[in-house]
Amino acid sequence: MLKDSWIVEVTDTFGGAANYAWVRRAFLATPPALTRRSLVRRAKALMCWSGRPCAVYDHGDQLELRPRCSSVVMFITYAGQA
């Protein structure tokens, strides 16, 4: 069975833009046709962000999560099927 692959990155921001002074990366494999909400929940759990309210922006093949009152950002980027 094919799975969708995702790259999850968390980095700091400077002036609201991703700064990449430090970065944490992880890979996430999910079943195909997973809902956006489920994908976000899995990525947040992977990076220990569960329970943090975030604004989610959809850029097509990439999701951007910005938690409230914090200078970090999470990117969830589609990497293809494995």
mmCIF file of the N, C-alpha and C atoms, coordinates in Angstrom:
data_MODEL
# 
_entry.id   MODEL 
# 
loop_
_atom_site.group_PDB 
_atom_site.id 
_atom_site.type_symbol 
_atom_site.label_atom_id 
_atom_site.label_alt_id 
_atom_site.label_comp_id 
_atom_site.label_asym_id 
_atom_site.label_entity_id 
_atom_site.label_seq_id 
_atom_site.pdbx_PDB_ins_code 
_atom_site.Cartn_x 
_atom_site.Cartn_y 
_atom_site.Cartn_z 
_atom_site.occupancy 
_atom_site.B_iso_or_equiv 
_atom_site.pdbx_formal_charge 
_atom_site.auth_seq_id 
_atom_site.auth_comp_id 
_atom_site.auth_asym_id 
_atom_site.auth_atom_id 
_atom_site.pdbx_PDB_model_num 
ATOM 1   N N  . MET A 1 1  ? 0.835  -1.187 0.000  1.00 0.00 ? 1  MET A N  1 
ATOM 2   C CA . MET A 1 1  ? 0.000  0.000  0.000  1.00 0.00 ? 1  MET A CA 1 
ATOM 3   C C  . MET A 1 1  ? 0.878  1.247  0.000  1.00 0.00 ? 1  MET A C  1 
ATOM 4   N N  . LEU A 1 2  ? 0.555  2.187  -0.859 1.00 0.00 ? 2  LEU A N  1 
ATOM 5   C CA . LEU A 1 2  ? 1.319  3.429  -0.928 1.00 0.00 ? 2  LEU A CA 1 
ATOM 6   C C  . LEU A 1 2  ? 0.999  4.331  0.251  1.00 0.00 ? 2  LEU A C  1 
ATOM 7   N N  . LYS A 1 3  ? 1.985  5.095  0.659  1.00 0.00 ? 3  LYS A N  1 
ATOM 8   C CA . LYS A 1 3  ? 1.808  6.080  1.726  1.00 0.00 ? 3  LYS A CA 1 
ATOM 9   C C  . LYS A 1 3  ? 2.307  7.428  1.230  1.00 0.00 ? 3  LYS A C  1 
ATOM 10  N N  . ASP A 1 4  ? 1.681  8.486  1.742  1.00 0.00 ? 4  ASP A N  1 
ATOM 11  C CA . ASP A 1 4  ? 2.160  9.831  1.445  1.00 0.00 ? 4  ASP A CA 1 
ATOM 12  C C  . ASP A 1 4  ? 3.294  10.166 2.402  1.00 0.00 ? 4  ASP A C  1 
ATOM 13  N N  . SER A 1 5  ? 4.319  10.821 1.894  1.00 0.00 ? 5  SER A N  1 
ATOM 14  C CA . SER A 1 5  ? 5.464  11.226 2.706  1.00 0.00 ? 5  SER A CA 1 
ATOM 15  C C  . SER A 1 5  ? 5.454  12.741 2.870  1.00 0.00 ? 5  SER A C  1 
ATOM 16  N N  . TRP A 1 6  ? 5.802  13.184 4.055  1.00 0.00 ? 6  TRP A N  1 
ATOM 17  C CA . TRP A 1 6  ? 5.820  14.607 4.385  1.00 0.00 ? 6  TRP A CA 1 
ATOM 18  C C  . TRP A 1 6  ? 7.119  14.943 5.097  1.00 0.00 ? 6  TRP A C  1 
ATOM 19  N N  . ILE A 1 7  ? 7.639  16.132 4.841  1.00 0.00 ? 7  ILE A N  1 
ATOM 20  C CA . ILE A 1 7  ? 8.789  16.661 5.574  1.00 0.00 ? 7  ILE A CA 1 
ATOM 21  C C  . ILE A 1 7  ? 8.238  17.726 6.521  1.00 0.00 ? 7  ILE A C  1 
ATOM 22  N N  . VAL A 1 8  ? 8.542  17.579 7.800  1.00 0.00 ? 8  VAL A N  1 
ATOM 23  C CA . VAL A 1 8  ? 8.069  18.527 8.809  1.00 0.00 ? 8  VAL A CA 1 
ATOM 24  C C  . VAL A 1 8  ? 9.282  19.291 9.326  1.00 0.00 ? 8  VAL A C  1 
ATOM 25  N N  . GLU A 1 9  ? 9.223  20.613 9.252  1.00 0.00 ? 9  GLU A N  1 
ATOM 26  C CA . GLU A 1 9  ? 10.328 21.465 9.714  1.00 0.00 ? 9  GLU A CA 1 
ATOM 27  C C  . GLU A 1 9  ? 9.801  22.478 10.716 1.00 0.00 ? 9  GLU A C  1 
ATOM 28  N N  . VAL A 1 10 ? 10.551 22.689 11.777 1.00 0.00 ? 10 VAL A N  1 
ATOM 29  C CA . VAL A 1 10 ? 10.267 23.740 12.746 1.00 0.00 ? 10 VAL A CA 1 
ATOM 30  C C  . VAL A 1 10 ? 11.509 24.612 12.816 1.00 0.00 ? 10 VAL A C  1 
ATOM 31  N N  . THR A 1 11 ? 11.313 25.916 12.701 1.00 0.00 ? 11 THR A N  1 
ATOM 32  C CA . THR A 1 11 ? 12.444 26.843 12.759 1.00 0.00 ? 11 THR A CA 1 
ATOM 33  C C  . THR A 1 11 ? 12.009 28.142 13.430 1.00 0.00 ? 11 THR A C  1 
ATOM 34  N N  . ASP A 1 12 ? 12.981 28.970 13.752 1.00 0.00 ? 12 ASP A N  1 
ATOM 35  C CA . ASP A 1 12 ? 12.701 30.258 14.372 1.00 0.00 ? 12 ASP A CA 1 
ATOM 36  C C  . ASP A 1 12 ? 12.322 31.279 13.304 1.00 0.00 ? 12 ASP A C  1 
ATOM 37  N N  . THR A 1 13 ? 11.793 32.405 13.760 1.00 0.00 ? 13 THR A N  1 
ATOM 38  C CA . THR A 1 13 ? 11.450 33.491 12.834 1.00 0.00 ? 13 THR A CA 1 
ATOM 39  C C  . THR A 1 13 ? 12.172 34.763 13.269 1.00 0.00 ? 13 THR A C  1 
ATOM 40  N N  . PHE A 1 14 ? 12.357 35.635 12.310 1.00 0.00 ? 14 PHE A N  1 
ATOM 41  C CA . PHE A 1 14 ? 12.918 36.955 12.575 1.00 0.00 ? 14 PHE A CA 1 
ATOM 42  C C  . PHE A 1 14 ? 12.120 37.941 11.740 1.00 0.00 ? 14 PHE A C  1 
ATOM 43  N N  . GLY A 1 15 ? 11.453 38.849 12.389 1.00 0.00 ? 15 GLY A N  1 
ATOM 44  C CA . GLY A 1 15 ? 10.618 39.805 11.677 1.00 0.00 ? 15 GLY A CA 1 
ATOM 45  C C  . GLY A 1 15 ? 9.441  39.130 10.977 1.00 0.00 ? 15 GLY A C  1 
ATOM 46  N N  . GLY A 1 16 ? 9.014  37.975 11.485 1.00 0.00 ? 16 GLY A N  1 
ATOM 47  C CA . GLY A 1 16 ? 7.890  37.262 10.913 1.00 0.00 ? 16 GLY A CA 1 
ATOM 48  C C  . GLY A 1 16 ? 8.256  36.276 9.814  1.00 0.00 ? 16 GLY A C  1 
ATOM 49  N N  . ALA A 1 17 ? 9.483  36.314 9.325  1.00 0.00 ? 17 ALA A N  1 
ATOM 50  C CA . ALA A 1 17 ? 9.916  35.401 8.257  1.00 0.00 ? 17 ALA A CA 1 
ATOM 51  C C  . ALA A 1 17 ? 10.747 34.268 8.853  1.00 0.00 ? 17 ALA A C  1 
ATOM 52  N N  . ALA A 1 18 ? 10.696 33.101 8.213  1.00 0.00 ? 18 ALA A N  1 
ATOM 53  C CA . ALA A 1 18 ? 11.497 31.966 8.672  1.00 0.00 ? 18 ALA A CA 1 
ATOM 54  C C  . ALA A 1 18 ? 12.971 32.343 8.620  1.00 0.00 ? 18 ALA A C  1 
ATOM 55  N N  . ASN A 1 19 ? 13.682 32.110 9.719  1.00 0.00 ? 19 ASN A N  1 
ATOM 56  C CA . ASN A 1 19 ? 15.067 32.552 9.840  1.00 0.00 ? 19 ASN A CA 1 
ATOM 57  C C  . ASN A 1 19 ? 16.073 31.417 9.611  1.00 0.00 ? 19 ASN A C  1 
ATOM 58  N N  . TYR A 1 20 ? 15.752 30.202 10.012 1.00 0.00 ? 20 TYR A N  1 
ATOM 59  C CA . TYR A 1 20 ? 16.617 29.028 9.884  1.00 0.00 ? 20 TYR A CA 1 
ATOM 60  C C  . TYR A 1 20 ? 17.951 29.176 10.623 1.00 0.00 ? 20 TYR A C  1 
ATOM 61  N N  . ALA A 1 21 ? 17.969 29.941 11.723 1.00 0.00 ? 21 ALA A N  1 
ATOM 62  C CA . ALA A 1 21 ? 19.158 29.964 12.574 1.00 0.00 ? 21 ALA A CA 1 
ATOM 63  C C  . ALA A 1 21 ? 19.315 28.598 13.237 1.00 0.00 ? 21 ALA A C  1 
ATOM 64  N N  . TRP A 1 22 ? 18.202 27.948 13.495 1.00 0.00 ? 22 TRP A N  1 
ATOM 65  C CA . TRP A 1 22 ? 18.167 26.552 13.930 1.00 0.00 ? 22 TRP A CA 1 
ATOM 66  C C  . TRP A 1 22 ? 16.949 25.919 13.273 1.00 0.00 ? 22 TRP A C  1 
ATOM 67  N N  . VAL A 1 23 ? 16.987 24.623 13.109 1.00 0.00 ? 23 VAL A N  1 
ATOM 68  C CA . VAL A 1 23 ? 15.870 23.916 12.469 1.00 0.00 ? 23 VAL A CA 1 
ATOM 69  C C  . VAL A 1 23 ? 15.798 22.490 12.992 1.00 0.00 ? 23 VAL A C  1 
ATOM 70  N N  . ARG A 1 24 ? 14.577 22.001 13.197 1.00 0.00 ? 24 ARG A N  1 
ATOM 71  C CA . ARG A 1 24 ? 14.314 20.593 13.527 1.00 0.00 ? 24 ARG A CA 1 
ATOM 72  C C  . ARG A 1 24 ? 13.532 20.006 12.372 1.00 0.00 ? 24 ARG A C  1 
ATOM 73  N N  . ARG A 1 25 ? 14.007 18.881 11.825 1.00 0.00 ? 25 ARG A N  1 
ATOM 74  C CA . ARG A 1 25 ? 13.327 18.233 10.707 1.00 0.00 ? 25 ARG A CA 1 
ATOM 75  C C  . ARG A 1 25 ? 12.938 16.817 11.093 1.00 0.00 ? 25 ARG A C  1 
ATOM 76  N N  . ALA A 1 26 ? 11.818 16.387 10.531 1.00 0.00 ? 26 ALA A N  1 
ATOM 77  C CA . ALA A 1 26 ? 11.372 15.006 10.722 1.00 0.00 ? 26 ALA A CA 1 
ATOM 78  C C  . ALA A 1 26 ? 10.593 14.592 9.488  1.00 0.00 ? 26 ALA A C  1 
ATOM 79  N N  . PHE A 1 27 ? 10.474 13.299 9.285  1.00 0.00 ? 27 PHE A N  1 
ATOM 80  C CA . PHE A 1 27 ? 9.702  12.759 8.173  1.00 0.00 ? 27 PHE A CA 1 
ATOM 81  C C  . PHE A 1 27 ? 8.469  12.073 8.728  1.00 0.00 ? 27 PHE A C  1 
ATOM 82  N N  . LEU A 1 28 ? 7.367  12.206 8.006  1.00 0.00 ? 28 LEU A N  1 
ATOM 83  C CA . LEU A 1 28 ? 6.090  11.663 8.440  1.00 0.00 ? 28 LEU A CA 1 
ATOM 84  C C  . LEU A 1 28 ? 5.468  10.902 7.285  1.00 0.00 ? 28 LEU A C  1 
ATOM 85  N N  . ALA A 1 29 ? 5.074  9.666  7.533  1.00 0.00 ? 29 ALA A N  1 
ATOM 86  C CA . ALA A 1 29 ? 4.380  8.855  6.524  1.00 0.00 ? 29 ALA A CA 1 
ATOM 87  C C  . ALA A 1 29 ? 2.933  8.706  6.966  1.00 0.00 ? 29 ALA A C  1 
ATOM 88  N N  . THR A 1 30 ? 1.992  8.974  6.063  1.00 0.00 ? 30 THR A N  1 
ATOM 89  C CA . THR A 1 30 ? 0.574  8.913  6.377  1.00 0.00 ? 30 THR A CA 1 
ATOM 90  C C  . THR A 1 30 ? -0.162 8.111  5.315  1.00 0.00 ? 30 THR A C  1 
ATOM 91  N N  . PRO A 1 31 ? -1.339 7.619  5.652  1.00 0.00 ? 31 PRO A N  1 
ATOM 92  C CA . PRO A 1 31 ? -2.156 6.971  4.621  1.00 0.00 ? 31 PRO A CA 1 
ATOM 93  C C  . PRO A 1 31 ? -2.566 8.002  3.567  1.00 0.00 ? 31 PRO A C  1 
ATOM 94  N N  . PRO A 1 32 ? -2.806 7.575  2.332  1.00 0.00 ? 32 PRO A N  1 
ATOM 95  C CA . PRO A 1 32 ? -3.238 8.517  1.305  1.00 0.00 ? 32 PRO A CA 1 
ATOM 96  C C  . PRO A 1 32 ? -4.598 9.121  1.650  1.00 0.00 ? 32 PRO A C  1 
ATOM 97  N N  . ALA A 1 33 ? -4.850 10.285 1.125  1.00 0.00 ? 33 ALA A N  1 
ATOM 98  C CA . ALA A 1 33 ? -6.129 10.988 1.275  1.00 0.00 ? 33 ALA A CA 1 
ATOM 99  C C  . ALA A 1 33 ? -6.467 11.299 2.726  1.00 0.00 ? 33 ALA A C  1 
ATOM 100 N N  . LEU A 1 34 ? -5.467 11.574 3.544  1.00 0.00 ? 34 LEU A N  1 
ATOM 101 C CA . LEU A 1 34 ? -5.674 11.977 4.925  1.00 0.00 ? 34 LEU A CA 1 
ATOM 102 C C  . LEU A 1 34 ? -6.207 13.404 4.935  1.00 0.00 ? 34 LEU A C  1 
ATOM 103 N N  . THR A 1 35 ? -7.110 13.726 5.833  1.00 0.00 ? 35 THR A N  1 
ATOM 104 C CA . THR A 1 35 ? -7.631 15.092 5.890  1.00 0.00 ? 35 THR A CA 1 
ATOM 105 C C  . THR A 1 35 ? -6.555 16.051 6.379  1.00 0.00 ? 35 THR A C  1 
ATOM 106 N N  . ARG A 1 36 ? -6.722 17.312 6.056  1.00 0.00 ? 36 ARG A N  1 
ATOM 107 C CA . ARG A 1 36 ? -5.744 18.312 6.473  1.00 0.00 ? 36 ARG A CA 1 
ATOM 108 C C  . ARG A 1 36 ? -5.662 18.384 7.989  1.00 0.00 ? 36 ARG A C  1 
ATOM 109 N N  . ARG A 1 37 ? -6.811 18.315 8.640  1.00 0.00 ? 37 ARG A N  1 
ATOM 110 C CA . ARG A 1 37 ? -6.836 18.383 10.100 1.00 0.00 ? 37 ARG A CA 1 
ATOM 111 C C  . ARG A 1 37 ? -6.056 17.223 10.723 1.00 0.00 ? 37 ARG A C  1 
ATOM 112 N N  . SER A 1 38 ? -6.221 16.022 10.201 1.00 0.00 ? 38 SER A N  1 
ATOM 113 C CA . SER A 1 38 ? -5.497 14.855 10.718 1.00 0.00 ? 38 SER A CA 1 
ATOM 114 C C  . SER A 1 38 ? -3.999 14.982 10.477 1.00 0.00 ? 38 SER A C  1 
ATOM 115 N N  . LEU A 1 39 ? -3.635 15.494 9.301  1.00 0.00 ? 39 LEU A N  1 
ATOM 116 C CA . LEU A 1 39 ? -2.226 15.701 8.998  1.00 0.00 ? 39 LEU A CA 1 
ATOM 117 C C  . LEU A 1 39 ? -1.601 16.688 9.979  1.00 0.00 ? 39 LEU A C  1 
ATOM 118 N N  . VAL A 1 40 ? -2.290 17.789 10.235 1.00 0.00 ? 40 VAL A N  1 
ATOM 119 C CA . VAL A 1 40 ? -1.783 18.804 11.167 1.00 0.00 ? 40 VAL A CA 1 
ATOM 120 C C  . VAL A 1 40 ? -1.638 18.209 12.566 1.00 0.00 ? 40 VAL A C  1 
ATOM 121 N N  . ARG A 1 41 ? -2.618 17.440 13.004 1.00 0.00 ? 41 ARG A N  1 
ATOM 122 C CA . ARG A 1 41 ? -2.540 16.818 14.329 1.00 0.00 ? 41 ARG A CA 1 
ATOM 123 C C  . ARG A 1 41 ? -1.346 15.876 14.441 1.00 0.00 ? 41 ARG A C  1 
ATOM 124 N N  . ARG A 1 42 ? -1.108 15.076 13.407 1.00 0.00 ? 42 ARG A N  1 
ATOM 125 C CA . ARG A 1 42 ? 0.024  14.143 13.440 1.00 0.00 ? 42 ARG A CA 1 
ATOM 126 C C  . ARG A 1 42 ? 1.352  14.890 13.450 1.00 0.00 ? 42 ARG A C  1 
ATOM 127 N N  . ALA A 1 43 ? 1.462  15.945 12.648 1.00 0.00 ? 43 ALA A N  1 
ATOM 128 C CA . ALA A 1 43 ? 2.701  16.718 12.602 1.00 0.00 ? 43 ALA A CA 1 
ATOM 129 C C  . ALA A 1 43 ? 2.944  17.436 13.934 1.00 0.00 ? 43 ALA A C  1 
ATOM 130 N N  . LYS A 1 44 ? 1.888  18.004 14.518 1.00 0.00 ? 44 LYS A N  1 
ATOM 131 C CA . LYS A 1 44 ? 2.044  18.671 15.807 1.00 0.00 ? 44 LYS A CA 1 
ATOM 132 C C  . LYS A 1 44 ? 2.457  17.689 16.897 1.00 0.00 ? 44 LYS A C  1 
ATOM 133 N N  . ALA A 1 45 ? 1.896  16.492 16.882 1.00 0.00 ? 45 ALA A N  1 
ATOM 134 C CA . ALA A 1 45 ? 2.274  15.478 17.868 1.00 0.00 ? 45 ALA A CA 1 
ATOM 135 C C  . ALA A 1 45 ? 3.736  15.062 17.671 1.00 0.00 ? 45 ALA A C  1 
ATOM 136 N N  . LEU A 1 46 ? 4.158  14.937 16.415 1.00 0.00 ? 46 LEU A N  1 
ATOM 137 C CA . LEU A 1 46 ? 5.533  14.554 16.103 1.00 0.00 ? 46 LEU A CA 1 
ATOM 138 C C  . LEU A 1 46 ? 6.536  15.568 16.642 1.00 0.00 ? 46 LEU A C  1 
ATOM 139 N N  . MET A 1 47 ? 6.192  16.845 16.605 1.00 0.00 ? 47 MET A N  1 
ATOM 140 C CA . MET A 1 47 ? 7.090  17.910 17.047 1.00 0.00 ? 47 MET A CA 1 
ATOM 141 C C  . MET A 1 47 ? 6.768  18.426 18.453 1.00 0.00 ? 47 MET A C  1 
ATOM 142 N N  . CYS A 1 48 ? 5.935  17.676 19.186 1.00 0.00 ? 48 CYS A N  1 
ATOM 143 C CA . CYS A 1 48 ? 5.570  18.034 20.576 1.00 0.00 ? 48 CYS A CA 1 
ATOM 144 C C  . CYS A 1 48 ? 4.854  19.382 20.651 1.00 0.00 ? 48 CYS A C  1 
ATOM 145 N N  . TRP A 1 49 ? 4.010  19.651 19.687 1.00 0.00 ? 49 TRP A N  1 
ATOM 146 C CA . TRP A 1 49 ? 3.225  20.886 19.664 1.00 0.00 ? 49 TRP A CA 1 
ATOM 147 C C  . TRP A 1 49 ? 1.757  20.639 19.985 1.00 0.00 ? 49 TRP A C  1 
ATOM 148 N N  . SER A 1 50 ? 1.395  19.457 20.399 1.00 0.00 ? 50 SER A N  1 
ATOM 149 C CA . SER A 1 50 ? -0.006 19.158 20.693 1.00 0.00 ? 50 SER A CA 1 
ATOM 150 C C  . SER A 1 50 ? -0.524 20.132 21.749 1.00 0.00 ? 50 SER A C  1 
ATOM 151 N N  . GLY A 1 51 ? -1.716 20.639 21.554 1.00 0.00 ? 51 GLY A N  1 
ATOM 152 C CA . GLY A 1 51 ? -2.313 21.582 22.495 1.00 0.00 ? 51 GLY A CA 1 
ATOM 153 C C  . GLY A 1 51 ? -1.965 23.032 22.252 1.00 0.00 ? 51 GLY A C  1 
ATOM 154 N N  . ARG A 1 52 ? -1.056 23.310 21.321 1.00 0.00 ? 52 ARG A N  1 
ATOM 155 C CA . ARG A 1 52 ? -0.704 24.699 20.994 1.00 0.00 ? 52 ARG A CA 1 
ATOM 156 C C  . ARG A 1 52 ? -1.639 25.209 19.901 1.00 0.00 ? 52 ARG A C  1 
ATOM 157 N N  . PRO A 1 53 ? -2.420 26.238 20.169 1.00 0.00 ? 53 PRO A N  1 
ATOM 158 C CA . PRO A 1 53 ? -3.271 26.779 19.110 1.00 0.00 ? 53 PRO A CA 1 
ATOM 159 C C  . PRO A 1 53 ? -2.417 27.457 18.036 1.00 0.00 ? 53 PRO A C  1 
ATOM 160 N N  . CYS A 1 54 ? -2.692 27.139 16.781 1.00 0.00 ? 54 CYS A N  1 
ATOM 161 C CA . CYS A 1 54 ? -1.900 27.660 15.670 1.00 0.00 ? 54 CYS A CA 1 
ATOM 162 C C  . CYS A 1 54 ? -2.811 28.175 14.560 1.00 0.00 ? 54 CYS A C  1 
ATOM 163 N N  . ALA A 1 55 ? -2.328 29.173 13.862 1.00 0.00 ? 55 ALA A N  1 
ATOM 164 C CA . ALA A 1 55 ? -2.942 29.585 12.605 1.00 0.00 ? 55 ALA A CA 1 
ATOM 165 C C  . ALA A 1 55 ? -2.347 28.701 11.522 1.00 0.00 ? 55 ALA A C  1 
ATOM 166 N N  . VAL A 1 56 ? -3.199 28.160 10.657 1.00 0.00 ? 56 VAL A N  1 
ATOM 167 C CA . VAL A 1 56 ? -2.744 27.251 9.599  1.00 0.00 ? 56 VAL A CA 1 
ATOM 168 C C  . VAL A 1 56 ? -2.980 27.915 8.250  1.00 0.00 ? 56 VAL A C  1 
ATOM 169 N N  . TYR A 1 57 ? -1.929 27.979 7.435  1.00 0.00 ? 57 TYR A N  1 
ATOM 170 C CA . TYR A 1 57 ? -2.011 28.561 6.090  1.00 0.00 ? 57 TYR A CA 1 
ATOM 171 C C  . TYR A 1 57 ? -1.696 27.468 5.074  1.00 0.00 ? 57 TYR A C  1 
ATOM 172 N N  . ASP A 1 58 ? -2.552 27.321 4.087  1.00 0.00 ? 58 ASP A N  1 
ATOM 173 C CA . ASP A 1 58 ? -2.404 26.285 3.070  1.00 0.00 ? 58 ASP A CA 1 
ATOM 174 C C  . ASP A 1 58 ? -1.797 26.900 1.819  1.00 0.00 ? 58 ASP A C  1 
ATOM 175 N N  . HIS A 1 59 ? -0.620 26.407 1.399  1.00 0.00 ? 59 HIS A N  1 
ATOM 176 C CA . HIS A 1 59 ? 0.068  26.898 0.203  1.00 0.00 ? 59 HIS A CA 1 
ATOM 177 C C  . HIS A 1 59 ? 0.105  25.835 -0.895 1.00 0.00 ? 59 HIS A C  1 
ATOM 178 N N  . GLY A 1 60 ? -0.904 24.974 -0.929 1.00 0.00 ? 60 GLY A N  1 
ATOM 179 C CA . GLY A 1 60 ? -0.937 23.924 -1.947 1.00 0.00 ? 60 GLY A CA 1 
ATOM 180 C C  . GLY A 1 60 ? -0.248 22.664 -1.454 1.00 0.00 ? 60 GLY A C  1 
ATOM 181 N N  . ASP A 1 61 ? 1.015  22.479 -1.794 1.00 0.00 ? 61 ASP A N  1 
ATOM 182 C CA . ASP A 1 61 ? 1.777  21.306 -1.364 1.00 0.00 ? 61 ASP A CA 1 
ATOM 183 C C  . ASP A 1 61 ? 2.466  21.518 -0.023 1.00 0.00 ? 61 ASP A C  1 
ATOM 184 N N  . GLN A 1 62 ? 2.193  22.633 0.623  1.00 0.00 ? 62 GLN A N  1 
ATOM 185 C CA . GLN A 1 62 ? 2.833  22.932 1.898  1.00 0.00 ? 62 GLN A CA 1 
ATOM 186 C C  . GLN A 1 62 ? 1.831  23.596 2.835  1.00 0.00 ? 62 GLN A C  1 
ATOM 187 N N  . LEU A 1 63 ? 1.893  23.210 4.105  1.00 0.00 ? 63 LEU A N  1 
ATOM 188 C CA . LEU A 1 63 ? 1.116  23.865 5.151  1.00 0.00 ? 63 LEU A CA 1 
ATOM 189 C C  . LEU A 1 63 ? 2.081  24.624 6.052  1.00 0.00 ? 63 LEU A C  1 
ATOM 190 N N  . GLU A 1 64 ? 1.633  25.751 6.522  1.00 0.00 ? 64 GLU A N  1 
ATOM 191 C CA . GLU A 1 64 ? 2.435  26.582 7.428  1.00 0.00 ? 64 GLU A CA 1 
ATOM 192 C C  . GLU A 1 64 ? 1.649  26.769 8.714  1.00 0.00 ? 64 GLU A C  1 
ATOM 193 N N  . LEU A 1 65 ? 2.260  26.455 9.848  1.00 0.00 ? 65 LEU A N  1 
ATOM 194 C CA . LEU A 1 65 ? 1.620  26.611 11.144 1.00 0.00 ? 65 LEU A CA 1 
ATOM 195 C C  . LEU A 1 65 ? 2.366  27.652 11.946 1.00 0.00 ? 65 LEU A C  1 
ATOM 196 N N  . ARG A 1 66 ? 1.615  28.609 12.468 1.00 0.00 ? 66 ARG A N  1 
ATOM 197 C CA . ARG A 1 66 ? 2.208  29.664 13.291 1.00 0.00 ? 66 ARG A CA 1 
ATOM 198 C C  . ARG A 1 66 ? 1.474  29.709 14.627 1.00 0.00 ? 66 ARG A C  1 
ATOM 199 N N  . PRO A 1 67 ? 2.151  29.282 15.697 1.00 0.00 ? 67 PRO A N  1 
ATOM 200 C CA . PRO A 1 67 ? 1.510  29.333 17.018 1.00 0.00 ? 67 PRO A CA 1 
ATOM 201 C C  . PRO A 1 67 ? 1.382  30.773 17.503 1.00 0.00 ? 67 PRO A C  1 
ATOM 202 N N  . ARG A 1 68 ? 0.404  30.983 18.335 1.00 0.00 ? 68 ARG A N  1 
ATOM 203 C CA . ARG A 1 68 ? 0.180  32.327 18.888 1.00 0.00 ? 68 ARG A CA 1 
ATOM 204 C C  . ARG A 1 68 ? 1.302  32.710 19.840 1.00 0.00 ? 68 ARG A C  1 
ATOM 205 N N  . CYS A 1 69 ? 1.675  33.973 19.813 1.00 0.00 ? 69 CYS A N  1 
ATOM 206 C CA . CYS A 1 69 ? 2.658  34.546 20.747 1.00 0.00 ? 69 CYS A CA 1 
ATOM 207 C C  . CYS A 1 69 ? 3.962  33.753 20.803 1.00 0.00 ? 69 CYS A C  1 
ATOM 208 N N  . SER A 1 70 ? 4.480  33.378 19.652 1.00 0.00 ? 70 SER A N  1 
ATOM 209 C CA . SER A 1 70 ? 5.716  32.605 19.604 1.00 0.00 ? 70 SER A CA 1 
ATOM 210 C C  . SER A 1 70 ? 6.491  32.976 18.342 1.00 0.00 ? 70 SER A C  1 
ATOM 211 N N  . SER A 1 71 ? 7.792  32.891 18.402 1.00 0.00 ? 71 SER A N  1 
ATOM 212 C CA . SER A 1 71 ? 8.642  33.253 17.266 1.00 0.00 ? 71 SER A CA 1 
ATOM 213 C C  . SER A 1 71 ? 9.169  32.012 16.554 1.00 0.00 ? 71 SER A C  1 
ATOM 214 N N  . VAL A 1 72 ? 8.279  31.067 16.291 1.00 0.00 ? 72 VAL A N  1 
ATOM 215 C CA . VAL A 1 72 ? 8.636  29.854 15.562 1.00 0.00 ? 72 VAL A CA 1 
ATOM 216 C C  . VAL A 1 72 ? 7.575  29.589 14.505 1.00 0.00 ? 72 VAL A C  1 
ATOM 217 N N  . VAL A 1 73 ? 7.922  28.749 13.542 1.00 0.00 ? 73 VAL A N  1 
ATOM 218 C CA . VAL A 1 73 ? 7.000  28.376 12.477 1.00 0.00 ? 73 VAL A CA 1 
ATOM 219 C C  . VAL A 1 73 ? 7.240  26.909 12.129 1.00 0.00 ? 73 VAL A C  1 
ATOM 220 N N  . MET A 1 74 ? 6.164  26.221 11.711 1.00 0.00 ? 74 MET A N  1 
ATOM 221 C CA . MET A 1 74 ? 6.278  24.836 11.269 1.00 0.00 ? 74 MET A CA 1 
ATOM 222 C C  . MET A 1 74 ? 5.818  24.759 9.822  1.00 0.00 ? 74 MET A C  1 
ATOM 223 N N  . PHE A 1 75 ? 6.604  24.064 9.004  1.00 0.00 ? 75 PHE A N  1 
ATOM 224 C CA . PHE A 1 75 ? 6.237  23.812 7.613  1.00 0.00 ? 75 PHE A CA 1 
ATOM 225 C C  . PHE A 1 75 ? 6.018  22.316 7.450  1.00 0.00 ? 75 PHE A C  1 
ATOM 226 N N  . ILE A 1 76 ? 4.922  21.942 6.803  1.00 0.00 ? 76 ILE A N  1 
ATOM 227 C CA . ILE A 1 76 ? 4.631  20.546 6.484  1.00 0.00 ? 76 ILE A CA 1 
ATOM 228 C C  . ILE A 1 76 ? 4.580  20.485 4.962  1.00 0.00 ? 76 ILE A C  1 
ATOM 229 N N  . THR A 1 77 ? 5.591  19.879 4.350  1.00 0.00 ? 77 THR A N  1 
ATOM 230 C CA . THR A 1 77 ? 5.764  19.878 2.901  1.00 0.00 ? 77 THR A CA 1 
ATOM 231 C C  . THR A 1 77 ? 5.567  18.473 2.334  1.00 0.00 ? 77 THR A C  1 
ATOM 232 N N  . TYR A 1 78 ? 4.757  18.369 1.307  1.00 0.00 ? 78 TYR A N  1 
ATOM 233 C CA . TYR A 1 78 ? 4.508  17.089 0.652  1.00 0.00 ? 78 TYR A CA 1 
ATOM 234 C C  . TYR A 1 78 ? 5.769  16.632 -0.072 1.00 0.00 ? 78 TYR A C  1 
ATOM 235 N N  . ALA A 1 79 ? 6.172  15.369 0.159  1.00 0.00 ? 79 ALA A N  1 
ATOM 236 C CA . ALA A 1 79 ? 7.399  14.849 -0.442 1.00 0.00 ? 79 ALA A CA 1 
ATOM 237 C C  . ALA A 1 79 ? 7.133  13.728 -1.435 1.00 0.00 ? 79 ALA A C  1 
ATOM 238 N N  . GLY A 1 80 ? 5.871  13.357 -1.656 1.00 0.00 ? 80 GLY A N  1 
ATOM 239 C CA . GLY A 1 80 ? 5.534  12.340 -2.636 1.00 0.00 ? 80 GLY A CA 1 
ATOM 240 C C  . GLY A 1 80 ? 5.024  11.063 -1.993 1.00 0.00 ? 80 GLY A C  1 
ATOM 241 N N  . GLN A 1 81 ? 4.817  10.054 -2.833 1.00 0.00 ? 81 GLN A N  1 
ATOM 242 C CA . GLN A 1 81 ? 4.332  8.762  -2.352 1.00 0.00 ? 81 GLN A CA 1 
ATOM 243 C C  . GLN A 1 81 ? 5.484  7.772  -2.263 1.00 0.00 ? 81 GLN A C  1 
ATOM 244 N N  . ALA A 1 82 ? 5.428  6.968  -1.237 1.00 0.00 ? 82 ALA A N  1 
ATOM 245 C CA . ALA A 1 82 ? 6.484  5.955  -1.039 1.00 0.00 ? 82 ALA A CA 1 
ATOM 246 C C  . ALA A 1 82 ? 5.892  4.569  -1.102 1.00 0.00 ? 82 ALA A C  1 
# 
